[in-house]
């Protein structure tokens, strides 16, 4: 199959590209960075430079290459996430989710692309009762009701998913990435924060996160190419976990000092209410549907194993 991979040089794109080629797919790799073109060509892809905000450039790319499938991995995630500056720092990423998605889908539909797979996140669900592990049918958080720093991003996620599903595509809601190129890696921003003891356990650390290793996310994405939409799937590991459990384990795996404990009030003053919310009130997601619909299971069934072996 001829596949257009948008965001080929991102965290998942880098893991996905060699897998696509190994499976015999012909890959057109889109990047907006001219300095990355030769590296993509050296890996075996056909590289094209195009900016997702340029609808005409994406249309020309699709008309030139005539892909059968499009994989949307376009992101612009800041290397270090500061809850106090999220609105500014995520402006481009939110724009990619709204305008970039619309441009990419329009270009794909113009040339008759039959499959679209797109990246979303598994941590934008509307809060449920304590202990909720979310399934795909659960509603996403309403942008108007989301914590202020996340409001625009919540609306952008909803817009991305709506556009992909209307195009009869597949939405993959990934958990928090760990592994090569991600924030949770030996050279990532979270490792640096832990080394400096600047990422504490807030309150009881009851917030629940769902993780996925980047290679497991890439494998699920490859499997999703063979599925018809509209379809939404959580791509996470088997063990949603409280901050109080996974953060000390991550520190140990990275050889960092054990995290401090701080009260919510102090954390709110230092980092804002959104940071407190994700550390104390976040909820996880279930991968049951992805296991069933993709005939997929994570190599690292738990972050416990993944942190220890992969980091």
C-alpha positions as a printed Julia matrix, in Angstrom:
311×3 Matrix{Float64}:
   0.0    0.0    0.0
   1.19   3.53  -0.72
   1.09   5.44   2.58
   1.53   9.15   3.15
   3.02   9.61   6.62
   2.53  13.16   7.88
   4.78  13.91  10.84
   7.35  11.32   9.79
  10.09  12.87  11.94
   8.03  12.99  15.15
   8.18  10.57  18.08
   5.76   8.03  16.59
   6.7    8.8   13.0
  10.32   7.79  13.63
   9.21   4.48  15.17
   6.56   3.85  12.54
   8.48   4.55   9.34
  10.81   1.5    9.47
   7.88  -0.76  10.39
   5.89   0.43   7.4
   8.84  -0.2    5.1
   9.49  -3.65   6.61
   5.87  -4.57   5.86
   6.39  -3.69   2.21
   4.48  -0.4    2.16
   5.63   2.41  -0.11
   5.99   5.45   2.15
   5.76   9.11   1.26
   7.19  10.94   4.28
   6.01  14.52   4.79
   8.11  16.96   6.81
   8.21  20.73   6.92
  11.93  20.74   7.77
  14.17  20.7    4.66
  17.11  19.48   6.73
  15.24  16.23   7.47
  14.57  15.28   3.86
  17.81  13.42   3.23
  17.51  11.42   6.43
  14.04  10.25   5.43
  15.27   9.33   1.96
  18.17   7.37   3.45
  15.67   5.29   5.43
  13.86   4.29   2.25
  10.98   6.75   2.14
  10.05   9.23  -0.57
  10.46  12.54   1.27
   8.41  15.63   0.52
   8.55  19.02   2.18
   5.16  20.52   3.02
   3.71  22.64   5.79
   0.42  21.34   7.21
  -0.84  24.92   7.46
  -0.47  25.25   3.67
  -3.53  23.53   2.22
  -2.24  23.94  -1.32
   1.08  22.29  -0.51
  -0.65  19.26   1.0
  -2.99  18.97  -1.95
  -0.06  19.11  -4.39
   1.75  16.44  -2.36
  -1.26  14.13  -2.52
  -1.85  14.8   -6.23
   1.81  14.09  -6.96
   2.06  10.86  -4.98
  -1.52   9.49  -5.02
  -1.42   7.66  -1.67
  -3.94   4.97  -0.75
  -3.71   5.75   2.97
  -2.77   8.73   5.15
  -1.33   8.5    8.66
  -1.65  11.76  10.58
   1.08  12.1   13.23
   1.43  15.89  13.03
   2.34  17.47  16.36
   4.33  20.37  17.77
   4.8   19.42  21.42
   7.15  21.65  23.44
  10.17  19.84  24.82
   9.36  21.0   28.33
   5.73  21.34  29.36
   5.1   24.21  31.77
   1.49  24.24  33.0
   1.68  27.99  33.51
   2.57  28.69  29.86
   0.54  25.94  28.17
  -1.79  28.29  26.32
   1.16  29.94  24.59
   3.31  26.83  24.22
   0.58  24.65  22.66
  -0.74  27.22  20.18
   0.95  25.6   17.18
   0.07  22.07  18.27
  -3.58  23.03  18.68
  -3.47  24.68  15.27
  -2.13  21.49  13.72
  -4.96  19.52  15.3
  -7.58  21.85  13.85
  -6.3   23.51  10.67
  -3.61  20.96   9.85
  -6.07  18.08  10.2
  -8.66  19.8    8.03
  -6.07  20.52   5.33
  -4.71  16.97   5.37
  -8.13  15.34   5.21
  -9.26  17.63   2.38
  -6.14  16.78   0.37
  -6.57  13.06   1.05
 -10.22  13.06   0.04
  -9.45  15.03  -3.13
  -7.35  12.12  -4.44
  -9.58   9.32  -3.18
  -7.58   8.11  -0.19
  -9.47   5.17   1.3
  -7.87   4.99   4.78
  -7.01   7.7    7.3
  -5.41   7.01  10.71
  -4.82   9.9   13.1
  -3.19  10.56  16.46
  -5.24  11.68  19.44
  -4.78  11.28  23.21
  -6.29   9.0   25.86
  -6.17  11.61  28.63
  -8.81  14.08  27.46
 -11.9   12.3   28.79
 -14.5   14.1   30.84
 -13.91  13.17  34.49
 -16.01  10.3   35.81
 -16.49   8.94  39.33
 -13.26   8.26  41.25
 -11.53   5.19  39.9
 -13.0    5.43  36.4
 -10.98   3.72  33.67
 -12.29   5.21  30.45
 -13.61   3.35  27.44
 -13.9    4.86  23.98
 -17.62   5.56  24.29
 -17.03   7.88  27.26
 -17.31  11.57  26.39
 -14.32  13.82  25.95
 -13.99  16.78  28.25
 -16.01  19.79  27.13
 -13.64  22.57  26.15
 -15.73  25.1   28.05
 -15.46  23.03  31.22
 -11.83  22.01  30.95
  -9.24  23.62  33.22
  -8.39  27.0   31.73
  -4.88  26.12  30.44
  -6.34  23.09  28.61
  -9.51  24.62  27.16
  -8.25  25.43  23.69
  -6.4   22.1   23.49
  -9.55  20.21  24.51
 -11.48  21.92  21.73
  -8.7   21.13  19.25
  -8.73  17.43  20.17
 -12.5   17.29  19.7
 -12.2   19.03  16.31
  -9.5   16.61  15.14
 -11.48  13.54  16.12
 -14.7   14.87  14.6
 -13.0   15.59  11.27
 -11.32  12.17  11.11
 -14.46  10.26  12.02
 -16.55  12.22   9.51
 -14.0   11.09   6.92
 -14.55   7.5    8.11
 -11.06   7.33   9.53
  -9.51   5.7   12.6
  -8.65   7.77  15.68
  -5.98   6.34  17.97
  -6.02   7.78  21.47
  -2.48   7.18  22.68
  -1.5    7.13  26.33
   1.49   9.03  27.68
   4.48   8.07  25.56
   7.7    6.73  26.98
  10.76   5.52  25.12
  13.08   6.98  22.45
  12.45  10.62  21.58
   9.72  11.16  24.16
   9.7   13.28  27.31
   9.89  10.07  29.34
  13.29   8.79  28.28
  16.83   9.08  29.57
  17.36  12.28  27.6
  13.8   13.58  27.87
  12.47  16.6   29.71
  10.8   14.56  32.47
  14.11  12.86  33.27
  15.71  16.28  33.7
  12.9   17.45  35.96
  13.21  14.34  38.11
  16.98  14.72  38.38
  16.4   18.24  39.68
  13.61  17.01  42.0
  11.23  19.41  40.3
   8.46  16.87  39.67
   6.92  15.97  43.04
   4.08  13.72  44.12
   1.24  16.15  44.78
  -0.95  15.31  47.75
  -1.65  11.6   47.84
  -0.66  11.21  44.16
  -4.06   9.75  43.31
  -4.12  10.88  39.7
  -4.13   7.89  37.33
  -2.12   7.88  34.09
  -2.12   5.37  31.22
   1.18   4.85  29.38
   2.34   3.33  26.11
   5.85   2.65  24.81
   6.47   4.39  21.49
   7.22   1.09  19.72
   3.94  -0.4   20.97
   2.13   2.7   19.73
   3.79   2.29  16.32
   2.73  -1.36  16.14
  -0.87  -0.45  16.91
  -0.8    2.27  14.25
   0.45  -0.2   11.66
  -2.36  -2.6   12.56
  -4.93   0.21  12.29
  -4.1    0.63   8.58
  -6.1   -2.55   7.95
  -9.23  -1.39   9.78
 -12.22   0.47   8.41
 -13.6    3.51  10.18
 -15.16   5.39  11.69
 -13.4    3.91  14.7
 -11.88   5.22  17.94
  -9.41   3.15  20.0
  -7.39   3.74  23.16
  -3.78   2.69  22.61
  -2.46   2.24  26.14
  -0.84  -0.49  28.23
  -2.68  -2.88  30.53
  -2.08  -1.09  33.83
  -3.39   2.42  34.49
  -1.49   3.62  37.55
  -1.59   6.28  40.22
   1.15   8.91  40.29
   2.13   7.66  43.74
   3.06   4.32  42.15
   4.58   5.14  38.78
   6.53   8.3   39.58
   8.87   6.68  42.16
   9.34   3.73  39.8
  10.23   6.06  36.95
  12.74   7.9   39.13
  14.37   4.59  40.05
  14.52   3.44  36.42
  16.2    6.7   35.41
  18.59   6.74  38.35
  17.05   9.97  39.63
  16.41  10.95  43.26
  13.07   9.87  44.66
  10.41  12.57  44.19
   9.39  14.87  47.0
   5.86  15.0   48.37
   4.19  18.41  48.37
   0.69  19.51  49.45
  -1.75  20.53  46.69
  -1.88  24.13  47.89
   1.86  24.56  47.5
   1.84  22.84  44.11
  -0.99  25.09  42.96
   0.99  28.18  43.89
   4.09  26.89  42.11
   2.63  25.27  39.0
  -1.05  26.19  38.76
  -4.34  24.36  39.11
  -4.0   22.28  35.94
  -0.78  20.68  37.17
  -2.5   19.76  40.43
  -5.47  18.32  38.54
  -3.4   15.92  36.42
  -1.37  14.78  39.43
  -4.33  14.25  41.76
  -7.45  13.72  39.65
  -6.45  12.25  36.27
  -8.11   9.01  35.16
  -6.79   6.16  33.04
  -8.03   4.36  29.93
  -8.75   0.77  28.88
  -7.09  -0.94  25.91
  -9.65  -3.75  25.61
 -11.14  -2.47  22.35
  -7.72  -2.04  20.71
  -6.76  -5.56  21.71
  -9.94  -6.91  20.14
 -10.2   -4.74  17.03
  -6.51  -4.64  16.1
  -5.46  -8.13  17.24
  -2.74  -6.19  19.07
  -1.24  -6.32  22.53
   1.55  -4.19  23.98
   4.98  -5.76  24.23
   5.3   -3.91  27.53
   2.02  -4.87  29.16
   2.82  -2.65  32.12
   4.85   0.5   32.63
   6.48  -1.45  35.49
   8.19  -3.73  32.99
   8.61  -1.02  30.38
  10.32   1.5   32.64
  12.71  -1.15  33.9
  13.62  -2.68  30.54
  13.2    0.17  28.06
  14.57   3.1   30.06
